[in-house]
Amino acid sequence: MWIQQEANPLNYVFVRTGRERARSLVGPMRNGAAGFQRVKRGWVWNQFFVLEEYMGSDPQYVGKLHTDLDKGDSAVKYTLSGDGAGSIFTIDQTTGDIHALRSLDREEKPYYTLRAQAVDIDTNRPLEPESEFVIKVQDINDNEPKFLEGPYRASVPEMSPVGTYVTQVTATDADDPTYGNSARVVYSILHGQPYFSVDPKTGVIKTALPNMDREVKEQYQVLIQAKDMGGQLGGLAGTTTVNITLSDVNDNPPRFSKSFFHLRVPESSAVGSAVGRIKAHDLDIGKNAEVEYTIVPGDGGAMFDITTNEHNQEGIIILKRPLDFETKKAYTFKVDASNAHLDPRFQSFGAFKDTATVKINVLDVDEPPVFNKPSYMMDVYEDTPAGTIIGAVTAQDLDASSSPVRYSIDWKSDLDSYFDIDPVEGTISTNELLDRESIAQHNISIVATKLILTSRVAVTVHVLDINEFPPELASPYETFVCENAKVGQVIQTFSAKDQDLPTAGQQFSFKSPKEDMKNKNFTIRDFGNNTAGIVTKRSGFRRRLQEIYLLPVVIEDNGYPPKSSTGTLTIRVCGCESDGSLLTCSAEAIFLPVGLSTGALIAILLCIIILLVIVVLYVGLRRQKKKETLMSSKEDIRDNVIHYDDEGGGEEDTHAFDMGTLRNPKVVKENLYRRDVKPEMKRGPKPPVSQDSADIRDFINQRLKEHDMDNSAPPYDSLATYAYEGNGSVAESLSSIDSLAIDLEEDYDYLNDWGPRFKTLAGIFGEQSETHASI
């Protein structure tokens, strides 16, 4: 098969086909394995080309496909699929001719991939396998170069040498750089010569003229052209603008507009005020135009100074000392102006400074009187008699007229009229007695007047002290000594104060009084610098033995005559750490457990309180149970204890006996201790006991002897109860032990015969008998 593309003679391609067309050979292979051999196509596709931007009226012919199986009998049909098949490219099914239906743009899509196949026209059975081929859009020069980053801005220092780099421009061409010269760009300058040049291949812009001066021209506009086709005729071109600025360098020194400046200054001008301005101009800008002014040493160097105004670079002349027309009427000096930032490349041009002469004429002004001192200091002792002269002030008129001067005291500075002044001589005297302790220093203002002009001066009067007051401790010192303090340890440093004020300063001495020289605990050590210290003379201080010590100290000053006083220092014994830091000074802290925190102590206290409450509740319950066993129902007459308000019969009522022993004499033992309880209530009278029973009499005597010999018996009366009931009682048994066998209707009238002591008991049992009888 052969493929022909008439539009491009380079694309004639001939491929061997026909007799070598594809066959499928299936047969036994080596080692008996069955397989397929490779199928060789009888037609092969090559790359097609189509011109972009085709403007013809008919479809553009691309090429022809043909297979050697096509005998020209229209039995073979050609099919096309892939990119643009049917919409952009079409194929004649019979002849295999391929056409492009519309104009193509390479910059939009540079190539198309399609697939072709030859099939039987009747059965559509593929005659050969499908193959893939490419139709490439052939580029034409239809795009001009473009500067995507333009317009450009650049700067280059002025006075730069030829060939100094400025900037680089870049143009891009959308055409195919691999085909022809459509995308090969060449740069050139259309406007901006002879100042700058551009490299035709790289687009780098450089200076082309030396010593370009910013002060002459600062801005340049350069027009750069980029042309494709290697710059040949017919190529497309694009342009861009480059704005180039010459940056400033310090190539110009400052220059005064004139060489001589004449200024006039009144003699009354204040020191530090501006008395004139001069200016040197610099053609540079920014920091290169900053000017420094200096006064050349000479006539005006001591009287004037000059500084630079940062905003307008003017030189401001400042007065350093007062002017006096009568002393000097004019000053002449020179001023240099130079740049603060020099460029060493231009120092060969000469000195970068300029010099001008300044003359200042002093103008005469009518001035107030002038004191011969800026201020006055005077001293006077307190209690000096009134009218004593303590000093004088002097002022004079320096003008040519030499008018007389009068003195006075500004009343606002001496409201209490402590001082007076002679209006002609200027002597100052006291007007009344002065007290240093009230006012130690007086500040008055003296006014000197000449015609209507006045001047003032400050006068300070110090009132000197006489030694009136004794020294005393500087403050109420709080001193403590640690229990673990060592011998010779300084536990407190203290000082003194004095209301007097000696001119030479105060000096104090400290010592212990004579009566306290034998103090075994502490002593006073004078350090010689107006301070002293408390020094321990022993160790082993204990708060339990003594918590506070009082230490007297004698303080004496160096006045004349010397004054002294005795102060008392209070020293508290405290607990301290091993390093001497204070722990506590509280006496109660001695009894607290060491090492326990406050929270632990509170917890222990709460536990103790809870235990006390439990004990109280327990005792209360025990007593309540005991009361309940003694108290029973009124209807139960067995072993009832009757409470009433009748007065008892003395020892007969308060001394009772162990009834259990009375019932069983055999339980009596030797050395039996009494069981006493504190009586809680009054007991009712007991029926008399028969004295005829020998065993009861012996028992009572024995118990009485034991009670008399018992040293541990309580000092109060006790009630002893006995469970034994004797025999031979006139009233017989009063116990309820045998009451179950007694008739409930027993008559208790015999109780009335026992006397007034049993009246209440007879009434109770009589009521019960009546109740049972009524029932």
C-alpha positions in Angstrom: 0.0 0.0 0.0 1.2 3.6 -0.5 0.2 6.9 1.1 0.3 10.1 -0.8 -0.2 13.7 0.5 -0.1 16.0 -2.5 -0.1 19.1 -0.4 3.4 18.4 0.9 5.8 16.6 -1.4 7.8 15.5 1.6 5.1 13.2 2.6 5.2 10.8 -0.3 5.7 7.4 1.5 5.8 4.0 -0.1 5.4 0.9 2.0 5.8 -2.7 0.9 2.4 -4.4 0.8 0.6 -6.9 -1.5 2.2 -10.2 -1.4 3.4 -9.7 2.2 -0.1 -8.8 3.5 -1.2 -10.1 6.8 -1.8 -13.7 7.4 -2.7 -15.6 10.5 -0.6 -18.6 10.7 -1.5 -21.0 13.4 0.4 -24.2 13.8 2.6 -26.3 16.1 5.5 -24.5 17.8 8.6 -25.7 19.4 8.1 -28.3 22.1 4.6 -29.0 20.8 3.1 -25.8 22.2 0.3 -24.1 20.2 0.5 -20.3 19.7 0.0 -17.4 17.3 2.6 -15.9 15.1 2.8 -12.1 14.6 0.4 -10.7 11.9 2.2 -8.5 9.4 0.0 -5.6 8.1 -0.2 -5.1 4.4 -0.6 -1.3 4.9 1.2 1.2 7.2 0.2 4.8 8.0 2.6 7.7 8.2 2.2 11.3 9.6 0.0 13.7 7.6 0.3 17.5 7.5 -2.3 20.1 7.0 -1.7 23.9 6.6 -3.2 26.1 9.4 -5.4 29.0 8.6 -6.4 27.6 5.2 -8.7 30.1 3.4 -9.7 28.2 0.3 -13.3 27.7 -0.8 -13.0 23.8 -1.1 -12.1 21.4 1.6 -8.4 21.1 2.0 -6.9 17.9 0.7 -4.9 16.1 3.4 -3.9 12.8 1.8 -4.9 9.4 0.4 -5.2 6.0 2.1 -4.9 2.8 0.0 -4.4 -0.9 0.6 -3.2 -3.5 -1.9 -6.3 -5.5 -1.1 -8.3 -2.9 -2.9 -8.5 -4.1 -6.5 -10.5 -1.2 -7.7 -13.7 -3.1 -7.7 -15.2 -1.1 -4.9 -15.1 -4.1 -2.6 -13.1 -2.3 0.1 -14.6 0.4 2.3 -12.3 2.9 4.3 -13.4 4.1 7.8 -12.0 6.9 10.0 -12.4 7.5 13.7 -10.6 9.6 16.5 -10.0 13.3 17.0 -12.2 15.4 14.7 -13.3 12.4 12.6 -16.5 13.4 10.8 -16.5 17.0 12.1 -13.1 18.2 11.0 -11.8 15.4 8.8 -13.6 13.2 6.4 -12.6 10.2 4.2 -14.0 9.0 1.0 -15.0 5.4 1.8 -14.3 4.2 -1.7 -11.1 6.0 -2.7 -9.6 6.7 0.8 -9.1 10.4 0.2 -8.9 12.5 3.4 -10.1 16.2 3.5 -10.1 18.9 6.2 -13.6 20.5 6.3 -12.6 23.8 8.0 -9.6 26.0 8.7 -7.4 24.9 11.6 -5.3 26.9 14.1 -2.1 25.3 15.3 -2.0 27.5 18.4 -5.4 26.1 19.4 -4.5 22.4 18.7 -1.2 21.4 17.1 -2.1 17.8 16.0 -5.0 15.3 15.8 -4.8 11.5 16.4 -7.1 9.3 14.2 -7.6 5.6 13.5 -8.2 4.1 10.0 -9.5 0.6 9.0 -10.2 -1.2 5.7 -13.4 -3.4 5.8 -15.3 -5.5 3.4 -18.0 -3.3 1.9 -20.6 -6.1 2.0 -19.9 -7.8 5.3 -18.2 -5.0 7.2 -15.6 -7.6 8.2 -12.2 -6.0 8.9 -9.8 -6.9 6.2 -6.8 -5.7 8.3 -6.3 -4.6 11.9 -7.1 -1.0 12.8 -4.1 1.4 12.8 -3.5 4.8 14.3 -2.0 7.9 12.5 -1.5 11.6 13.2 -2.5 14.7 11.2 -0.2 17.5 12.3 -1.2 21.2 11.7 1.6 22.8 9.9 2.5 26.3 11.4 2.5 29.6 9.5 3.7 32.9 10.9 0.3 34.3 12.1 1.3 35.5 15.6 3.4 38.6 16.4 5.7 38.7 19.5 4.1 40.1 22.7 5.5 41.6 25.8 3.4 40.1 28.6 5.0 42.2 31.4 5.1 45.6 29.8 5.2 48.5 30.2 8.4 48.2 32.2 9.9 50.5 35.0 13.6 50.6 35.8 16.2 52.8 37.3 20.0 53.2 37.0 22.3 55.5 39.0 23.3 58.7 37.4 26.8 59.1 36.1 27.0 55.3 35.4 29.6 54.1 32.8 28.6 52.8 29.4 27.3 49.2 29.5 25.7 49.5 33.0 22.8 47.0 33.2 19.4 48.6 33.4 16.8 45.9 33.0 15.7 43.0 30.6 12.6 42.7 28.5 11.1 39.5 27.2 8.7 38.9 24.3 6.9 35.6 23.5 5.7 34.3 20.1 2.9 31.8 20.0 4.1 30.3 16.7 5.9 26.9 16.5 9.6 27.5 17.6 10.6 24.1 16.0 9.4 25.0 12.5 11.0 27.8 10.5 11.7 31.2 11.9 8.2 32.1 12.9 9.0 32.2 16.6 12.6 33.5 16.4 12.5 37.0 18.0 15.0 39.9 17.6 15.0 43.0 19.8 15.7 46.6 18.8 15.3 50.2 20.1 12.9 52.4 18.2 13.1 55.4 20.6 15.7 56.1 23.3 19.0 56.4 21.5 21.7 57.3 22.0 21.2 57.0 25.8 20.5 53.2 25.9 21.0 50.1 23.9 19.4 46.6 23.8 20.8 43.2 23.1 19.0 41.8 20.0 18.9 38.3 21.3 18.5 38.6 25.1 16.5 41.9 25.4 19.0 43.2 28.0 18.9 47.1 28.1 22.2 48.9 29.1 23.4 52.4 29.2 25.0 53.7 26.0 26.0 57.2 27.0 28.5 58.0 29.9 28.0 60.6 32.7 24.2 61.0 32.3 23.3 63.6 35.0 20.1 63.3 36.9 20.2 67.1 37.6 20.1 67.6 33.8 17.4 65.0 32.9 15.9 62.4 35.3 13.3 60.5 33.3 13.8 58.6 30.0 11.2 56.7 27.9 12.6 53.9 25.7 10.5 52.1 23.0 11.6 48.5 22.4 10.5 46.4 19.4 10.5 42.6 19.2 10.2 41.1 15.6 9.9 37.5 14.5 11.3 35.8 11.4 14.7 36.7 12.8 14.0 40.3 12.1 13.7 39.7 8.3 11.4 41.5 6.0 7.8 40.3 6.4 8.2 39.3 10.0 5.6 40.4 12.6 6.6 42.8 15.4 5.4 43.9 18.9 6.5 46.9 21.0 6.7 47.9 24.7 7.7 51.0 26.6 10.4 51.1 29.3 10.4 54.1 31.7 13.9 54.5 33.0 14.7 56.8 36.0 18.2 58.1 36.9 18.7 57.6 40.6 20.6 60.2 42.6 24.2 59.9 43.7 26.1 62.5 45.8 27.8 64.2 42.9 27.1 67.8 43.9 28.4 69.7 46.9 26.3 72.2 48.8 26.6 75.8 47.7 25.6 79.0 49.5 23.5 81.4 47.5 25.9 84.3 48.7 29.2 84.4 50.4 28.3 87.0 53.0 25.3 87.1 55.4 24.5 90.2 57.6 22.3 89.7 60.7 21.1 92.0 63.5 20.4 90.7 67.0 19.0 92.6 70.0 21.2 92.4 73.1 18.1 91.2 75.1 17.9 88.0 73.1 17.5 85.0 75.3 20.3 82.4 75.5 19.3 79.3 73.4 17.1 81.4 71.0 17.5 81.4 67.2 19.0 84.7 66.1 19.4 84.0 62.3 19.1 81.6 59.4 21.4 80.8 56.5 21.1 78.1 53.8 23.3 76.2 51.4 21.6 74.6 48.4 22.4 71.1 47.2 21.2 69.9 43.8 21.1 66.3 45.0 18.0 64.8 46.7 17.3 62.6 49.7 20.2 61.9 52.1 22.6 63.1 49.4 21.3 66.6 50.0 21.6 66.6 53.8 23.9 69.5 54.9 25.9 69.9 58.0 26.8 73.4 59.2 29.8 74.2 61.4 31.2 77.5 62.7 34.9 78.0 62.0 36.7 78.6 65.3 37.3 82.3 65.8 35.4 85.4 66.8 31.9 83.9 67.1 32.7 80.3 68.1 32.1 80.9 71.8 29.0 83.1 71.5 27.0 81.2 68.8 26.2 77.7 67.6 24.6 76.4 64.5 22.3 73.5 63.8 20.5 72.0 60.8 16.8 72.1 60.2 16.0 68.6 59.0 13.0 69.7 57.0 14.5 72.4 54.8 18.2 72.0 55.5 18.6 75.5 56.8 21.4 76.5 59.2 19.9 77.9 62.4 22.3 80.2 64.4 21.6 79.9 68.1 22.8 82.2 70.9 25.0 80.4 73.4 25.8 83.4 75.8 24.1 86.6 76.7 24.8 89.6 74.4 25.8 93.0 75.8 25.9 96.0 73.6 28.0 97.9 76.0 30.7 95.2 75.9 30.8 94.3 72.2 28.7 95.6 69.4 29.4 93.1 66.5 30.6 89.5 65.8 32.0 88.1 62.6 32.6 84.4 61.9 32.7 81.9 59.0 30.3 78.9 58.5 31.1 75.8 56.5 28.4 73.7 54.8 29.2 70.1 53.8 27.4 66.9 52.9 26.8 64.4 55.7 27.1 61.4 53.3 30.0 61.5 50.8 30.5 59.3 47.8 34.2 58.4 47.4 33.8 58.1 43.6 33.4 61.9 43.3 35.9 63.1 45.8 38.3 63.7 43.0 36.0 66.5 41.8 37.1 68.7 44.7 36.1 69.5 48.3 32.4 68.8 48.9 31.8 71.9 51.0 31.2 75.7 50.8 32.1 78.5 53.1 30.3 81.8 53.9 30.9 84.7 56.2 28.4 85.8 58.8 28.4 89.2 60.6 26.1 89.8 63.5 25.5 93.3 64.8 24.3 93.6 68.4 21.4 96.1 68.8 21.3 98.3 72.0 18.3 97.7 74.2 17.3 99.6 77.4 17.9 96.9 80.0 16.8 96.4 83.6 19.3 96.5 86.4 21.7 93.5 86.6 22.6 91.8 89.9 26.2 91.0 90.4 25.2 87.4 91.4 22.6 85.0 89.9 21.5 84.2 93.5 22.5 84.9 97.1 23.0 82.6 100.1 22.8 84.0 103.6 23.0 82.4 107.1 21.6 83.6 110.4 21.3 82.0 113.8 17.9 81.4 115.3 16.8 83.8 118.0 19.0 86.6 116.5 17.7 90.0 117.7 15.4 91.9 115.2 17.2 94.5 113.1 20.4 92.4 112.7 21.9 92.8 109.2 22.5 89.4 107.6 23.7 90.4 104.1 23.3 92.6 101.1 22.5 92.5 97.4 23.9 94.7 94.6 22.5 95.5 91.2 23.7 98.1 88.6 22.5 99.7 85.4 24.8 98.8 82.6 23.3 101.2 80.1 25.0 104.5 79.3 22.4 106.5 81.2 23.4 104.7 84.5 20.1 105.4 86.3 19.8 104.8 90.1 18.6 101.5 91.3 16.0 100.9 94.2 15.6 97.6 96.1 12.5 96.0 97.6 11.3 92.6 98.8 8.6 90.9 96.9 5.8 90.6 99.5 4.6 87.3 98.0 7.9 85.7 99.0 7.8 87.0 102.6 4.2 87.0 103.7 5.1 87.1 107.4 7.6 90.0 107.0 10.5 88.2 108.6 13.0 90.4 106.7 13.5 94.0 105.7 15.8 95.6 103.0 17.4 99.1 102.7 16.0 100.5 99.4 19.2 102.3 98.5 22.0 100.2 100.0 20.4 96.7 99.5 21.2 95.5 103.0 18.9 92.8 104.3 18.1 92.6 108.1 15.8 90.5 110.3 12.5 91.9 111.3 11.7 89.5 114.1 13.1 86.5 116.0 13.6 83.4 113.8 13.0 79.8 114.9 14.8 77.0 112.9 12.4 74.3 114.2 9.5 76.3 112.7 11.1 77.4 109.4 14.7 76.2 108.6 15.0 78.1 105.3 13.5 81.2 103.9 13.4 81.9 100.2 12.7 85.5 99.4 12.8 87.4 96.1 14.6 90.8 95.9 13.4 93.3 93.2 15.8 95.9 91.7 14.0 98.7 89.9 15.3 101.3 87.3 12.6 103.6 86.1 10.0 101.1 84.9 12.4 98.2 84.3 12.8 95.6 87.0 14.9 92.5 87.7 14.7 89.9 90.4 17.2 87.7 92.2 16.6 84.8 94.6 17.9 85.0 98.2 18.1 81.9 100.4 18.4 82.5 104.1 19.4 79.5 106.2 18.4 79.6 109.9 21.3 78.1 111.8 20.5 75.9 114.7 21.6 76.1 118.4 21.7 72.8 120.2 18.3 72.8 121.9 17.0 69.3 121.6 18.6 66.0 122.7 18.8 63.1 120.2 16.4 60.3 120.2 15.9 56.9 118.5 15.1 57.3 114.8 12.1 55.0 115.0 10.4 52.6 117.4 12.5 49.6 116.5 10.9 46.1 116.7 13.8 43.9 117.7 13.8 40.1 118.2 16.5 37.6 119.3 16.4 34.0 118.1 16.4 31.2 120.7 19.3 29.8 118.9 21.3 33.1 118.8 25.0 32.9 119.4 27.2 34.9 121.7 28.4 38.2 120.1 25.7 38.2 117.4 24.4 41.6 116.2 20.7 41.2 116.3 19.6 44.9 115.5 21.2 48.0 113.9 19.6 51.3 114.9 20.3 55.0 114.5 19.2 58.3 116.1 17.7 61.6 115.0 17.8 65.1 116.3 15.6 68.1 115.7 18.7 70.3 115.8 20.7 70.9 112.6 24.4 71.6 113.1 26.1 73.2 110.1 28.8 70.4 110.1 26.2 67.7 110.2 25.1 65.5 113.1 27.3 63.1 115.0 25.8 60.7 117.6 27.4 58.3 120.1 25.7 55.3 121.7 26.4 53.5 124.9 24.7 51.5 127.7 23.8 53.5 130.9 26.1 52.9 133.9 23.5 51.1 135.8 23.1 48.6 133.0 26.7 47.9 132.4 26.4 44.5 134.2 23.6 43.3 131.8 24.4 39.7 131.1 22.1 39.4 128.1 22.8 42.3 125.7 25.2 45.2 125.2 25.4 48.2 122.9 28.2 48.5 120.2 28.8 51.9 118.6 29.8 51.6 114.9 31.0 55.2 114.7 28.9 56.2 111.7 25.8 57.4 113.6 24.6 53.8 114.0 24.9 51.2 116.7 24.0 47.6 117.2 22.6 45.3 119.8 25.0 42.5 120.6 24.1 39.3 122.5 26.3 38.5 125.5 25.0 34.9 125.9 23.1 32.2 124.1 20.2 29.9 125.1 17.3 32.4 125.2 14.0 30.7 125.9 10.5 32.2 125.4 9.2 30.0 128.3 11.5 31.6 130.7 11.3 35.2 129.5 9.7 36.5 126.4 10.6 40.2 126.4 13.8 42.1 127.4 14.1 45.9 127.8 17.5 47.4 126.9 18.2 51.0 127.7 20.6 53.0 125.5 22.2 56.4 126.0 22.4 58.6 122.9 24.5 61.8 122.9 25.1 64.4 120.1 28.1 66.6 119.4 26.4 69.9 119.8 27.4 72.6 122.1 26.6 72.0 124.8 26.2 68.3 124.2 22.7 66.9 124.7 21.8 63.3 125.5 18.8 61.1 126.2 18.1 57.6 127.1 15.9 55.4 124.9 14.6 51.9 125.6 14.8 49.1 123.0 12.3 46.2 123.4 13.7 42.8 122.5 11.4 39.9 121.9 12.5 36.2 122.0 11.4 34.4 118.9 11.7 31.0 117.3 13.9 31.0 114.2 15.2 28.7 111.5 18.8 27.5 111.5 19.7 30.2 109.1 18.3 32.9 111.4 15.0 33.5 109.5 12.1 34.3 111.8 9.5 31.6 112.4 7.2 32.9 115.2 7.3 35.2 118.2 4.0 34.0 119.7 4.2 32.6 123.2 1.3 30.2 122.5 3.3 28.7 119.7 5.6 27.0 122.3 2.8 24.5 123.2 1.8 23.7 119.6 3.1 20.5 118.0 6.2 21.2 116.0 5.9 20.6 112.3 2.0 20.5 112.2 0.2 22.7 109.8 -2.8 24.7 110.6 -5.1 22.3 108.8 -3.7 19.3 110.8 -4.3 21.2 114.1 -7.9 22.0 113.1 -8.5 18.3 112.2 -7.1 17.2 115.6 -9.3 19.7 117.4 -12.4 18.5 115.6 -11.7 14.9 116.5 -11.3 15.8 120.2 -14.7 17.6 120.1 -16.4 14.7 118.4 -15.0 12.3 121.1 -16.2 14.6 123.9 -19.7 14.7 122.3 -19.8 10.9 122.1 -18.8 10.5 125.8 -21.4 13.0 126.9 -24.1 11.2 124.9 -23.1 7.9 126.3 -23.2 9.1 129.9 -26.5 10.7 129.3 -28.0 7.5 127.9 -26.7 5.5 130.9 -28.3 7.9 133.3 -31.6 7.8 131.4 -31.7 4.0 131.6 -31.0 4.1 135.3 -33.9 6.5 135.9 -36.2 4.3 133.8 -35.4 1.2 136.0 -36.1 3.1 139.2 -39.3 4.7 137.9 -42.2 2.3 137.1 -45.9 2.6 136.8 -47.8 4.0 139.7 -50.0 1.0 139.6 -47.1 -1.3 140.1 -46.5 -1.1 143.9 -43.4 -3.4 143.8 -40.2 -1.7 144.7 -41.5 1.7 143.9 -39.5 4.7 145.0 -41.9 7.5 145.8 -40.7 11.1 145.4 -42.3 13.8 147.4 -41.4 17.2 148.8 -41.5 16.4 152.6 -38.4 17.1 154.4 -36.5 14.0 155.5 -35.4 13.0 158.9 -31.7 13.6 158.5 -29.3 10.7 158.8 -32.1 8.3 159.1 -33.2 9.2 155.6 -29.7 9.7 153.9 -28.0 6.5 155.3 -29.5 3.4 153.9 -28.2 -0.2 153.6 -27.5 -2.9 151.1 -30.8 -4.7 150.9 -29.1 -7.7 149.2 -27.0 -8.3 152.2 -30.0 -8.0 154.5 -31.7 -10.8 152.6 -28.7 -13.0 152.7 -26.3 -12.5 155.6 -23.9 -15.1 154.2 -22.8 -12.8 151.4 -21.1 -10.4 153.9 -17.4 -10.5 153.3 -14.5 -9.0 155.0 -13.0 -5.6 153.9 -16.1 -4.9 151.7 -15.8 -1.4 150.2 -18.9 0.8 150.1 -20.5 1.5 146.7 -21.4 5.2 146.9 -23.2 7.2 144.3 -23.8 10.9 144.3 -27.4 11.5 145.4 -29.5 13.0 142.6 -32.8 13.6 144.3 -34.5 13.4 147.7 -35.6 10.1 148.9 -38.8 9.4 150.8 -38.7 8.2 154.4 -38.2 4.5 155.1 -40.1 2.4 157.6 -38.3 1.8 160.8 -36.2 -1.3 161.1 -36.5 -3.7 164.0 -33.5 -3.3 166.3 -34.1 -6.8 167.9 -32.4 -8.7 165.0 -28.9 -9.5 166.0 -27.6 -10.2 162.5 -28.9 -6.7 161.3 -27.2 -5.0 164.2 -23.9 -6.7 163.6 -24.1 -6.0 159.9 -24.9 -2.3 160.5 -22.1 -1.9 163.0 -19.6 -3.5 160.6 -20.7 -1.3 157.7 -20.5 1.8 159.9 -17.0 0.9 160.9 -16.0 0.4 157.3 -17.4 3.7 156.3 -15.7 5.5 159.1 -12.3 4.0 158.2 -12.7 4.5 154.4 -10.5 7.4 153.4 -11.7 7.4 149.8 -15.4 8.0 150.8 -16.9 11.1 149.1 -17.6 14.2 151.2 -21.3 14.1 150.4 -24.2 12.0 151.7 -24.9 8.8 149.8 -27.8 6.5 149.3 -26.9 2.9 149.7 -29.5 0.3 148.7 -29.7 -3.3 150.0 -31.5 -6.3 148.5 -31.8 -8.1 151.9 -34.9 -7.7 153.9 -34.6 -8.6 157.6 -36.9 -10.6 159.7 -39.0 -9.4 162.6 -40.0 -6.1 161.1 -43.1 -4.5 162.7 -44.3 -3.5 159.3 -43.3 -6.8 157.9 -42.0 -6.8 154.3 -42.5 -3.8 152.0 -40.9 -5.4 149.0 -42.9 -6.7 146.0 -40.9 -9.9 145.9 -43.6 -11.8 147.7 -46.5 -9.5 146.6 -47.7 -12.0 144.0 -49.0 -14.3 146.7 -50.7 -11.4 148.6 -54.3 -10.6 148.0 -54.6 -7.4 146.0 -57.4 -6.3 148.3 -55.0 -6.1 151.3 -55.9 -3.3 153.8 -53.1 -0.7 154.2 -54.7 1.3 157.0 -52.1 0.1 159.4 -49.7 2.5 157.8 -51.6 5.4 159.4 -50.4 4.0 162.8 -46.7 4.4 161.9 -46.7 8.1 162.4 -46.6 11.3 160.4 -43.6 10.1 158.4 -45.7 7.5 156.6 -48.7 9.7 156.1 -48.0 10.2 152.3 -47.3 6.4 151.8 -50.5 5.5 153.7 -52.5 7.9 151.5 -51.1 6.4 148.3 -51.8 2.8 149.2 -55.2 3.8 150.7 -56.3 5.2 147.4 -55.2 2.0 145.6 -57.3 -0.1 148.1 -60.4 2.1 147.4 -59.8 1.7 143.7 -59.7 -2.1 143.9 -62.7 -2.1 146.2 -64.8 -0.1 143.7 -63.8 -2.4 140.9 
